[in-house]
Amino acid sequence: MLRTSQAAPIIGISQGHLKRQMDCKGGPLRAGIHYQLGPHKNSPILWDVDAVRDEFHRLGMLSRTADAIITSVQGS
């Protein structure tokens, strides 16, 4: 588990974008799976970098599959 400032560059996105992906902000990353909040409002958020990468990969594959389906239906 890494702090936001450490996790974001490893994942390849900005700290702000990473935080915007949290479920409490409407994103796909879920508390307790992809990140953990500390006991206080100013505690660092800790990220499971591998779980975040896996989720982004899953979402990317879903998007590509959907695009392929749409393209094949439009070409029919």
HTML snippet that shows the backbone in 3Dmol.js (N, CA, C, O; Angstrom):
<script src="https://3Dmol.org/build/3Dmol-min.js"></script>
<div id="view" style="width:600px;height:400px;position:relative"></div>
<script>
const pdb = `
ATOM      1  N   MET A   1       0.852  -1.176   0.000  1.00  0.00           N
ATOM      2  CA  MET A   1       0.000   0.000   0.000  1.00  0.00           C
ATOM      3  C   MET A   1       0.899   1.241   0.000  1.00  0.00           C
ATOM      4  O   MET A   1       1.834   1.366   0.792  1.00  0.00           O
ATOM      5  N   LEU A   2       0.578   2.142  -0.913  1.00  0.00           N
ATOM      6  CA  LEU A   2       1.377   3.353  -1.064  1.00  0.00           C
ATOM      7  C   LEU A   2       0.509   4.596  -0.924  1.00  0.00           C
ATOM      8  O   LEU A   2      -0.685   4.572  -1.223  1.00  0.00           O
ATOM      9  N   ARG A   3       1.115   5.664  -0.472  1.00  0.00           N
ATOM     10  CA  ARG A   3       0.436   6.955  -0.407  1.00  0.00           C
ATOM     11  C   ARG A   3       0.141   7.447  -1.825  1.00  0.00           C
ATOM     12  O   ARG A   3       0.763   6.999  -2.789  1.00  0.00           O
ATOM     13  N   THR A   4      -0.799   8.359  -1.939  1.00  0.00           N
ATOM     14  CA  THR A   4      -1.204   8.895  -3.234  1.00  0.00           C
ATOM     15  C   THR A   4      -0.003   9.431  -4.008  1.00  0.00           C
ATOM     16  O   THR A   4       0.140   9.164  -5.201  1.00  0.00           O
ATOM     17  N   SER A   5       0.847  10.175  -3.340  1.00  0.00           N
ATOM     18  CA  SER A   5       2.007  10.784  -4.012  1.00  0.00           C
ATOM     19  C   SER A   5       2.971   9.743  -4.562  1.00  0.00           C
ATOM     20  O   SER A   5       3.689  10.014  -5.525  1.00  0.00           O
ATOM     21  N   GLN A   6       2.997   8.566  -3.968  1.00  0.00           N
ATOM     22  CA  GLN A   6       3.865   7.486  -4.451  1.00  0.00           C
ATOM     23  C   GLN A   6       3.156   6.633  -5.507  1.00  0.00           C
ATOM     24  O   GLN A   6       3.772   6.206  -6.483  1.00  0.00           O
ATOM     25  N   ALA A   7       1.870   6.392  -5.304  1.00  0.00           N
ATOM     26  CA  ALA A   7       1.121   5.489  -6.177  1.00  0.00           C
ATOM     27  C   ALA A   7       0.839   6.091  -7.550  1.00  0.00           C
ATOM     28  O   ALA A   7       0.968   5.404  -8.563  1.00  0.00           O
ATOM     29  N   ALA A   8       0.459   7.359  -7.596  1.00  0.00           N
ATOM     30  CA  ALA A   8       0.044   7.985  -8.854  1.00  0.00           C
ATOM     31  C   ALA A   8       1.107   7.893  -9.949  1.00  0.00           C
ATOM     32  O   ALA A   8       0.773   7.485 -11.062  1.00  0.00           O
ATOM     33  N   PRO A   9       2.373   8.250  -9.692  1.00  0.00           N
ATOM     34  CA  PRO A   9       3.357   8.151 -10.770  1.00  0.00           C
ATOM     35  C   PRO A   9       3.636   6.701 -11.201  1.00  0.00           C
ATOM     36  O   PRO A   9       3.964   6.453 -12.362  1.00  0.00           O
ATOM     37  N   ILE A  10       3.510   5.773 -10.293  1.00  0.00           N
ATOM     38  CA  ILE A  10       3.720   4.365 -10.645  1.00  0.00           C
ATOM     39  C   ILE A  10       2.609   3.897 -11.583  1.00  0.00           C
ATOM     40  O   ILE A  10       2.859   3.154 -12.533  1.00  0.00           O
ATOM     41  N   ILE A  11       1.376   4.339 -11.307  1.00  0.00           N
ATOM     42  CA  ILE A  11       0.228   3.974 -12.132  1.00  0.00           C
ATOM     43  C   ILE A  11       0.255   4.751 -13.450  1.00  0.00           C
ATOM     44  O   ILE A  11      -0.265   4.285 -14.464  1.00  0.00           O
ATOM     45  N   GLY A  12       0.863   5.931 -13.426  1.00  0.00           N
ATOM     46  CA  GLY A  12       0.988   6.739 -14.631  1.00  0.00           C
ATOM     47  C   GLY A  12      -0.107   7.784 -14.801  1.00  0.00           C
ATOM     48  O   GLY A  12      -0.416   8.189 -15.922  1.00  0.00           O
ATOM     49  N   ILE A  13      -0.689   8.218 -13.695  1.00  0.00           N
ATOM     50  CA  ILE A  13      -1.712   9.263 -13.728  1.00  0.00           C
ATOM     51  C   ILE A  13      -1.407  10.285 -12.639  1.00  0.00           C
ATOM     52  O   ILE A  13      -0.569  10.049 -11.769  1.00  0.00           O
ATOM     53  N   SER A  14      -2.093  11.416 -12.697  1.00  0.00           N
ATOM     54  CA  SER A  14      -1.862  12.451 -11.684  1.00  0.00           C
ATOM     55  C   SER A  14      -2.537  12.055 -10.365  1.00  0.00           C
ATOM     56  O   SER A  14      -3.434  11.212 -10.334  1.00  0.00           O
ATOM     57  N   GLN A  15      -2.086  12.678  -9.296  1.00  0.00           N
ATOM     58  CA  GLN A  15      -2.684  12.435  -7.989  1.00  0.00           C
ATOM     59  C   GLN A  15      -4.155  12.833  -7.993  1.00  0.00           C
ATOM     60  O   GLN A  15      -4.994  12.131  -7.428  1.00  0.00           O
ATOM     61  N   GLY A  16      -4.465  13.950  -8.625  1.00  0.00           N
ATOM     62  CA  GLY A  16      -5.850  14.414  -8.690  1.00  0.00           C
ATOM     63  C   GLY A  16      -6.746  13.437  -9.433  1.00  0.00           C
ATOM     64  O   GLY A  16      -7.861  13.149  -8.997  1.00  0.00           O
ATOM     65  N   HIS A  17      -6.248  12.926 -10.566  1.00  0.00           N
ATOM     66  CA  HIS A  17      -7.053  11.973 -11.338  1.00  0.00           C
ATOM     67  C   HIS A  17      -7.263  10.688 -10.542  1.00  0.00           C
ATOM     68  O   HIS A  17      -8.357  10.124 -10.555  1.00  0.00           O
ATOM     69  N   LEU A  18      -6.237  10.228  -9.859  1.00  0.00           N
ATOM     70  CA  LEU A  18      -6.359   9.022  -9.044  1.00  0.00           C
ATOM     71  C   LEU A  18      -7.434   9.212  -7.979  1.00  0.00           C
ATOM     72  O   LEU A  18      -8.269   8.329  -7.780  1.00  0.00           O
ATOM     73  N   LYS A  19      -7.422  10.335  -7.304  1.00  0.00           N
ATOM     74  CA  LYS A  19      -8.422  10.598  -6.263  1.00  0.00           C
ATOM     75  C   LYS A  19      -9.830  10.723  -6.850  1.00  0.00           C
ATOM     76  O   LYS A  19     -10.802  10.324  -6.210  1.00  0.00           O
ATOM     77  N   ARG A  20      -9.948  11.275  -8.065  1.00  0.00           N
ATOM     78  CA  ARG A  20     -11.262  11.395  -8.704  1.00  0.00           C
ATOM     79  C   ARG A  20     -11.844  10.038  -9.092  1.00  0.00           C
ATOM     80  O   ARG A  20     -13.040   9.937  -9.368  1.00  0.00           O
ATOM     81  N   GLN A  21     -11.019   8.999  -9.116  1.00  0.00           N
ATOM     82  CA  GLN A  21     -11.487   7.661  -9.470  1.00  0.00           C
ATOM     83  C   GLN A  21     -12.054   6.896  -8.272  1.00  0.00           C
ATOM     84  O   GLN A  21     -12.498   5.758  -8.424  1.00  0.00           O
ATOM     85  N   MET A  22     -12.044   7.504  -7.090  1.00  0.00           N
ATOM     86  CA  MET A  22     -12.585   6.876  -5.884  1.00  0.00           C
ATOM     87  C   MET A  22     -14.102   6.743  -5.997  1.00  0.00           C
ATOM     88  O   MET A  22     -14.760   7.620  -6.557  1.00  0.00           O
ATOM     89  N   ASP A  23     -14.661   5.657  -5.472  1.00  0.00           N
ATOM     90  CA  ASP A  23     -16.106   5.425  -5.539  1.00  0.00           C
ATOM     91  C   ASP A  23     -16.898   6.546  -4.883  1.00  0.00           C
ATOM     92  O   ASP A  23     -17.990   6.869  -5.350  1.00  0.00           O
ATOM     93  N   CYS A  24     -16.392   7.139  -3.835  1.00  0.00           N
ATOM     94  CA  CYS A  24     -17.100   8.225  -3.153  1.00  0.00           C
ATOM     95  C   CYS A  24     -17.156   9.490  -4.009  1.00  0.00           C
ATOM     96  O   CYS A  24     -17.892  10.425  -3.695  1.00  0.00           O
ATOM     97  N   LYS A  25     -16.379   9.514  -5.088  1.00  0.00           N
ATOM     98  CA  LYS A  25     -16.399  10.650  -6.020  1.00  0.00           C
ATOM     99  C   LYS A  25     -16.956  10.228  -7.379  1.00  0.00           C
ATOM    100  O   LYS A  25     -16.795  10.938  -8.373  1.00  0.00           O
ATOM    101  N   GLY A  26     -17.610   9.068  -7.413  1.00  0.00           N
ATOM    102  CA  GLY A  26     -18.247   8.600  -8.638  1.00  0.00           C
ATOM    103  C   GLY A  26     -17.382   7.729  -9.528  1.00  0.00           C
ATOM    104  O   GLY A  26     -17.795   7.377 -10.633  1.00  0.00           O
ATOM    105  N   GLY A  27     -16.199   7.378  -9.073  1.00  0.00           N
ATOM    106  CA  GLY A  27     -15.287   6.570  -9.876  1.00  0.00           C
ATOM    107  C   GLY A  27     -15.422   5.082  -9.604  1.00  0.00           C
ATOM    108  O   GLY A  27     -16.223   4.671  -8.765  1.00  0.00           O
ATOM    109  N   PRO A  28     -14.646   4.280 -10.305  1.00  0.00           N
ATOM    110  CA  PRO A  28     -14.745   2.828 -10.193  1.00  0.00           C
ATOM    111  C   PRO A  28     -13.924   2.193  -9.068  1.00  0.00           C
ATOM    112  O   PRO A  28     -14.106   1.014  -8.768  1.00  0.00           O
ATOM    113  N   LEU A  29     -13.031   2.949  -8.449  1.00  0.00           N
ATOM    114  CA  LEU A  29     -12.147   2.365  -7.434  1.00  0.00           C
ATOM    115  C   LEU A  29     -12.847   2.332  -6.084  1.00  0.00           C
ATOM    116  O   LEU A  29     -13.350   3.348  -5.605  1.00  0.00           O
ATOM    117  N   ARG A  30     -12.872   1.145  -5.477  1.00  0.00           N
ATOM    118  CA  ARG A  30     -13.662   0.922  -4.271  1.00  0.00           C
ATOM    119  C   ARG A  30     -12.812   0.924  -3.005  1.00  0.00           C
ATOM    120  O   ARG A  30     -11.716   0.366  -2.959  1.00  0.00           O
ATOM    121  N   ALA A  31     -13.361   1.575  -1.982  1.00  0.00           N
ATOM    122  CA  ALA A  31     -12.718   1.617  -0.669  1.00  0.00           C
ATOM    123  C   ALA A  31     -12.603   0.202  -0.126  1.00  0.00           C
ATOM    124  O   ALA A  31     -13.523  -0.605  -0.263  1.00  0.00           O
ATOM    125  N   GLY A  32     -11.480  -0.087   0.484  1.00  0.00           N
ATOM    126  CA  GLY A  32     -11.249  -1.403   1.068  1.00  0.00           C
ATOM    127  C   GLY A  32     -10.679  -2.407   0.083  1.00  0.00           C
ATOM    128  O   GLY A  32     -10.153  -3.446   0.483  1.00  0.00           O
ATOM    129  N   ILE A  33     -10.782  -2.100  -1.209  1.00  0.00           N
ATOM    130  CA  ILE A  33     -10.222  -2.982  -2.243  1.00  0.00           C
ATOM    131  C   ILE A  33      -9.061  -2.282  -2.944  1.00  0.00           C
ATOM    132  O   ILE A  33      -7.950  -2.807  -3.011  1.00  0.00           O
ATOM    133  N   HIS A  34      -9.336  -1.102  -3.459  1.00  0.00           N
ATOM    134  CA  HIS A  34      -8.320  -0.363  -4.208  1.00  0.00           C
ATOM    135  C   HIS A  34      -7.587   0.661  -3.353  1.00  0.00           C
ATOM    136  O   HIS A  34      -6.446   1.022  -3.641  1.00  0.00           O
ATOM    137  N   TYR A  35      -8.240   1.117  -2.319  1.00  0.00           N
ATOM    138  CA  TYR A  35      -7.615   2.110  -1.439  1.00  0.00           C
ATOM    139  C   TYR A  35      -8.172   1.971  -0.025  1.00  0.00           C
ATOM    140  O   TYR A  35      -9.227   1.376   0.196  1.00  0.00           O
ATOM    141  N   GLN A  36      -7.430   2.538   0.919  1.00  0.00           N
ATOM    142  CA  GLN A  36      -7.862   2.574   2.313  1.00  0.00           C
ATOM    143  C   GLN A  36      -7.723   3.996   2.833  1.00  0.00           C
ATOM    144  O   GLN A  36      -6.709   4.661   2.622  1.00  0.00           O
ATOM    145  N   LEU A  37      -8.759   4.441   3.512  1.00  0.00           N
ATOM    146  CA  LEU A  37      -8.706   5.740   4.165  1.00  0.00           C
ATOM    147  C   LEU A  37      -8.160   5.565   5.574  1.00  0.00           C
ATOM    148  O   LEU A  37      -8.337   4.516   6.193  1.00  0.00           O
ATOM    149  N   GLY A  38      -7.500   6.593   6.069  1.00  0.00           N
ATOM    150  CA  GLY A  38      -7.008   6.557   7.430  1.00  0.00           C
ATOM    151  C   GLY A  38      -8.088   6.958   8.412  1.00  0.00           C
ATOM    152  O   GLY A  38      -9.202   7.289   8.007  1.00  0.00           O
ATOM    153  N   PRO A  39      -7.774   6.932   9.697  1.00  0.00           N
ATOM    154  CA  PRO A  39      -8.774   7.218  10.730  1.00  0.00           C
ATOM    155  C   PRO A  39      -9.176   8.683  10.830  1.00  0.00           C
ATOM    156  O   PRO A  39     -10.191   9.006  11.447  1.00  0.00           O
ATOM    157  N   HIS A  40      -8.388   9.573  10.227  1.00  0.00           N
ATOM    158  CA  HIS A  40      -8.673  11.001  10.319  1.00  0.00           C
ATOM    159  C   HIS A  40      -8.810  11.604   8.922  1.00  0.00           C
ATOM    160  O   HIS A  40      -8.314  11.048   7.942  1.00  0.00           O
ATOM    161  N   LYS A  41      -9.484  12.740   8.845  1.00  0.00           N
ATOM    162  CA  LYS A  41      -9.713  13.385   7.552  1.00  0.00           C
ATOM    163  C   LYS A  41      -8.402  13.712   6.835  1.00  0.00           C
ATOM    164  O   LYS A  41      -8.344  13.658   5.607  1.00  0.00           O
ATOM    165  N   ASN A  42      -7.375  14.043   7.570  1.00  0.00           N
ATOM    166  CA  ASN A  42      -6.095  14.397   6.950  1.00  0.00           C
ATOM    167  C   ASN A  42      -5.102  13.234   6.923  1.00  0.00           C
ATOM    168  O   ASN A  42      -3.926  13.440   6.622  1.00  0.00           O
ATOM    169  N   SER A  43      -5.551  12.022   7.232  1.00  0.00           N
ATOM    170  CA  SER A  43      -4.683  10.846   7.121  1.00  0.00           C
ATOM    171  C   SER A  43      -4.451  10.554   5.644  1.00  0.00           C
ATOM    172  O   SER A  43      -5.327  10.819   4.821  1.00  0.00           O
ATOM    173  N   PRO A  44      -3.289  10.014   5.296  1.00  0.00           N
ATOM    174  CA  PRO A  44      -3.038   9.711   3.885  1.00  0.00           C
ATOM    175  C   PRO A  44      -3.948   8.583   3.385  1.00  0.00           C
ATOM    176  O   PRO A  44      -4.317   7.682   4.137  1.00  0.00           O
ATOM    177  N   ILE A  45      -4.295   8.658   2.110  1.00  0.00           N
ATOM    178  CA  ILE A  45      -4.999   7.559   1.456  1.00  0.00           C
ATOM    179  C   ILE A  45      -3.925   6.578   1.009  1.00  0.00           C
ATOM    180  O   ILE A  45      -2.917   6.977   0.426  1.00  0.00           O
ATOM    181  N   LEU A  46      -4.138   5.313   1.277  1.00  0.00           N
ATOM    182  CA  LEU A  46      -3.189   4.278   0.877  1.00  0.00           C
ATOM    183  C   LEU A  46      -3.790   3.472  -0.266  1.00  0.00           C
ATOM    184  O   LEU A  46      -4.948   3.060  -0.201  1.00  0.00           O
ATOM    185  N   TRP A  47      -3.003   3.250  -1.312  1.00  0.00           N
ATOM    186  CA  TRP A  47      -3.475   2.623  -2.541  1.00  0.00           C
ATOM    187  C   TRP A  47      -2.818   1.270  -2.771  1.00  0.00           C
ATOM    188  O   TRP A  47      -1.618   1.103  -2.552  1.00  0.00           O
ATOM    189  N   ASP A  48      -3.619   0.307  -3.216  1.00  0.00           N
ATOM    190  CA  ASP A  48      -3.112  -0.984  -3.662  1.00  0.00           C
ATOM    191  C   ASP A  48      -2.864  -0.841  -5.166  1.00  0.00           C
ATOM    192  O   ASP A  48      -3.781  -1.009  -5.970  1.00  0.00           O
ATOM    193  N   VAL A  49      -1.644  -0.537  -5.533  1.00  0.00           N
ATOM    194  CA  VAL A  49      -1.294  -0.227  -6.916  1.00  0.00           C
ATOM    195  C   VAL A  49      -1.666  -1.368  -7.858  1.00  0.00           C
ATOM    196  O   VAL A  49      -2.199  -1.117  -8.939  1.00  0.00           O
ATOM    197  N   ASP A  50      -1.401  -2.596  -7.479  1.00  0.00           N
ATOM    198  CA  ASP A  50      -1.731  -3.733  -8.348  1.00  0.00           C
ATOM    199  C   ASP A  50      -3.238  -3.848  -8.571  1.00  0.00           C
ATOM    200  O   ASP A  50      -3.680  -4.113  -9.689  1.00  0.00           O
ATOM    201  N   ALA A  51      -4.023  -3.652  -7.521  1.00  0.00           N
ATOM    202  CA  ALA A  51      -5.487  -3.726  -7.650  1.00  0.00           C
ATOM    203  C   ALA A  51      -6.015  -2.590  -8.524  1.00  0.00           C
ATOM    204  O   ALA A  51      -6.946  -2.792  -9.304  1.00  0.00           O
ATOM    205  N   VAL A  52      -5.432  -1.403  -8.401  1.00  0.00           N
ATOM    206  CA  VAL A  52      -5.851  -0.266  -9.232  1.00  0.00           C
ATOM    207  C   VAL A  52      -5.517  -0.550 -10.690  1.00  0.00           C
ATOM    208  O   VAL A  52      -6.351  -0.334 -11.570  1.00  0.00           O
ATOM    209  N   ARG A  53      -4.306  -1.032 -10.954  1.00  0.00           N
ATOM    210  CA  ARG A  53      -3.914  -1.371 -12.332  1.00  0.00           C
ATOM    211  C   ARG A  53      -4.848  -2.431 -12.907  1.00  0.00           C
ATOM    212  O   ARG A  53      -5.283  -2.322 -14.053  1.00  0.00           O
ATOM    213  N   ASP A  54      -5.153  -3.447 -12.120  1.00  0.00           N
ATOM    214  CA  ASP A  54      -6.056  -4.512 -12.578  1.00  0.00           C
ATOM    215  C   ASP A  54      -7.434  -3.949 -12.934  1.00  0.00           C
ATOM    216  O   ASP A  54      -8.021  -4.347 -13.941  1.00  0.00           O
ATOM    217  N   GLU A  55      -7.949  -3.038 -12.128  1.00  0.00           N
ATOM    218  CA  GLU A  55      -9.261  -2.454 -12.393  1.00  0.00           C
ATOM    219  C   GLU A  55      -9.228  -1.588 -13.646  1.00  0.00           C
ATOM    220  O   GLU A  55     -10.145  -1.659 -14.465  1.00  0.00           O
ATOM    221  N   PHE A  56      -8.199  -0.780 -13.809  1.00  0.00           N
ATOM    222  CA  PHE A  56      -8.090   0.038 -15.016  1.00  0.00           C
ATOM    223  C   PHE A  56      -7.964  -0.852 -16.254  1.00  0.00           C
ATOM    224  O   PHE A  56      -8.530  -0.540 -17.302  1.00  0.00           O
ATOM    225  N   HIS A  57      -7.227  -1.952 -16.139  1.00  0.00           N
ATOM    226  CA  HIS A  57      -7.097  -2.889 -17.252  1.00  0.00           C
ATOM    227  C   HIS A  57      -8.462  -3.505 -17.576  1.00  0.00           C
ATOM    228  O   HIS A  57      -8.838  -3.590 -18.745  1.00  0.00           O
ATOM    229  N   ARG A  58      -9.194  -3.928 -16.565  1.00  0.00           N
ATOM    230  CA  ARG A  58     -10.516  -4.523 -16.764  1.00  0.00           C
ATOM    231  C   ARG A  58     -11.444  -3.543 -17.469  1.00  0.00           C
ATOM    232  O   ARG A  58     -12.152  -3.917 -18.404  1.00  0.00           O
ATOM    233  N   LEU A  59     -11.442  -2.290 -17.023  1.00  0.00           N
ATOM    234  CA  LEU A  59     -12.293  -1.275 -17.635  1.00  0.00           C
ATOM    235  C   LEU A  59     -11.864  -0.986 -19.078  1.00  0.00           C
ATOM    236  O   LEU A  59     -12.709  -0.779 -19.949  1.00  0.00           O
ATOM    237  N   GLY A  60     -10.570  -0.974 -19.325  1.00  0.00           N
ATOM    238  CA  GLY A  60     -10.070  -0.768 -20.684  1.00  0.00           C
ATOM    239  C   GLY A  60     -10.491  -1.891 -21.610  1.00  0.00           C
ATOM    240  O   GLY A  60     -10.865  -1.643 -22.757  1.00  0.00           O
ATOM    241  N   MET A  61     -10.433  -3.134 -21.122  1.00  0.00           N
ATOM    242  CA  MET A  61     -10.860  -4.278 -21.926  1.00  0.00           C
ATOM    243  C   MET A  61     -12.358  -4.211 -22.207  1.00  0.00           C
ATOM    244  O   MET A  61     -12.788  -4.509 -23.321  1.00  0.00           O
ATOM    245  N   LEU A  62     -13.153  -3.827 -21.220  1.00  0.00           N
ATOM    246  CA  LEU A  62     -14.599  -3.679 -21.429  1.00  0.00           C
ATOM    247  C   LEU A  62     -14.888  -2.627 -22.497  1.00  0.00           C
ATOM    248  O   LEU A  62     -15.746  -2.830 -23.357  1.00  0.00           O
ATOM    249  N   SER A  63     -14.184  -1.523 -22.443  1.00  0.00           N
ATOM    250  CA  SER A  63     -14.381  -0.447 -23.413  1.00  0.00           C
ATOM    251  C   SER A  63     -14.029  -0.910 -24.817  1.00  0.00           C
ATOM    252  O   SER A  63     -14.762  -0.633 -25.765  1.00  0.00           O
ATOM    253  N   ARG A  64     -12.917  -1.610 -24.955  1.00  0.00           N
ATOM    254  CA  ARG A  64     -12.504  -2.097 -26.268  1.00  0.00           C
ATOM    255  C   ARG A  64     -13.475  -3.145 -26.810  1.00  0.00           C
ATOM    256  O   ARG A  64     -13.764  -3.163 -28.006  1.00  0.00           O
ATOM    257  N   THR A  65     -13.976  -4.010 -25.941  1.00  0.00           N
ATOM    258  CA  THR A  65     -14.955  -5.014 -26.354  1.00  0.00           C
ATOM    259  C   THR A  65     -16.245  -4.342 -26.813  1.00  0.00           C
ATOM    260  O   THR A  65     -16.817  -4.721 -27.836  1.00  0.00           O
ATOM    261  N   ALA A  66     -16.699  -3.354 -26.064  1.00  0.00           N
ATOM    262  CA  ALA A  66     -17.909  -2.623 -26.443  1.00  0.00           C
ATOM    263  C   ALA A  66     -17.721  -1.923 -27.783  1.00  0.00           C
ATOM    264  O   ALA A  66     -18.617  -1.953 -28.626  1.00  0.00           O
ATOM    265  N   ASP A  67     -16.561  -1.289 -27.991  1.00  0.00           N
ATOM    266  CA  ASP A  67     -16.287  -0.627 -29.257  1.00  0.00           C
ATOM    267  C   ASP A  67     -16.312  -1.613 -30.424  1.00  0.00           C
ATOM    268  O   ASP A  67     -16.846  -1.309 -31.490  1.00  0.00           O
ATOM    269  N   ALA A  68     -15.729  -2.800 -30.215  1.00  0.00           N
ATOM    270  CA  ALA A  68     -15.700  -3.813 -31.267  1.00  0.00           C
ATOM    271  C   ALA A  68     -17.113  -4.286 -31.603  1.00  0.00           C
ATOM    272  O   ALA A  68     -17.435  -4.486 -32.774  1.00  0.00           O
ATOM    273  N   ILE A  69     -17.943  -4.462 -30.603  1.00  0.00           N
ATOM    274  CA  ILE A  69     -19.321  -4.898 -30.826  1.00  0.00           C
ATOM    275  C   ILE A  69     -20.091  -3.827 -31.606  1.00  0.00           C
ATOM    276  O   ILE A  69     -20.805  -4.142 -32.558  1.00  0.00           O
ATOM    277  N   ILE A  70     -19.945  -2.582 -31.205  1.00  0.00           N
ATOM    278  CA  ILE A  70     -20.637  -1.485 -31.877  1.00  0.00           C
ATOM    279  C   ILE A  70     -20.187  -1.392 -33.333  1.00  0.00           C
ATOM    280  O   ILE A  70     -21.008  -1.218 -34.234  1.00  0.00           O
ATOM    281  N   THR A  71     -18.888  -1.507 -33.555  1.00  0.00           N
ATOM    282  CA  THR A  71     -18.352  -1.437 -34.916  1.00  0.00           C
ATOM    283  C   THR A  71     -18.893  -2.581 -35.774  1.00  0.00           C
ATOM    284  O   THR A  71     -19.239  -2.378 -36.937  1.00  0.00           O
ATOM    285  N   SER A  72     -18.965  -3.788 -35.195  1.00  0.00           N
ATOM    286  CA  SER A  72     -19.438  -4.934 -35.976  1.00  0.00           C
ATOM    287  C   SER A  72     -20.934  -4.813 -36.287  1.00  0.00           C
ATOM    288  O   SER A  72     -21.377  -5.232 -37.356  1.00  0.00           O
ATOM    289  N   VAL A  73     -21.707  -4.251 -35.371  1.00  0.00           N
ATOM    290  CA  VAL A  73     -23.148  -4.076 -35.604  1.00  0.00           C
ATOM    291  C   VAL A  73     -23.381  -2.986 -36.648  1.00  0.00           C
ATOM    292  O   VAL A  73     -24.264  -3.120 -37.496  1.00  0.00           O
ATOM    293  N   GLN A  74     -22.600  -1.912 -36.593  1.00  0.00           N
ATOM    294  CA  GLN A  74     -22.744  -0.822 -37.557  1.00  0.00           C
ATOM    295  C   GLN A  74     -22.319  -1.255 -38.966  1.00  0.00           C
ATOM    296  O   GLN A  74     -22.830  -0.744 -39.962  1.00  0.00           O
ATOM    297  N   GLY A  75     -21.381  -2.199 -39.032  1.00  0.00           N
ATOM    298  CA  GLY A  75     -20.888  -2.679 -40.322  1.00  0.00           C
ATOM    299  C   GLY A  75     -21.809  -3.693 -40.971  1.00  0.00           C
ATOM    300  O   GLY A  75     -21.618  -4.048 -42.134  1.00  0.00           O
ATOM    301  N   SER A  76     -22.802  -4.163 -40.239  1.00  0.00           N
ATOM    302  CA  SER A  76     -23.712  -5.202 -40.765  1.00  0.00           C
ATOM    303  C   SER A  76     -24.732  -4.633 -41.714  1.00  0.00           C
ATOM    304  O   SER A  76     -25.566  -5.370 -42.240  1.00  0.00           O
TER     305      SER A  76
END
`;
const viewer = $3Dmol.createViewer("view");
viewer.addModel(pdb, "pdb");
viewer.setStyle({}, {cartoon: {color: "spectrum"}});
viewer.zoomTo();
viewer.render();
</script>
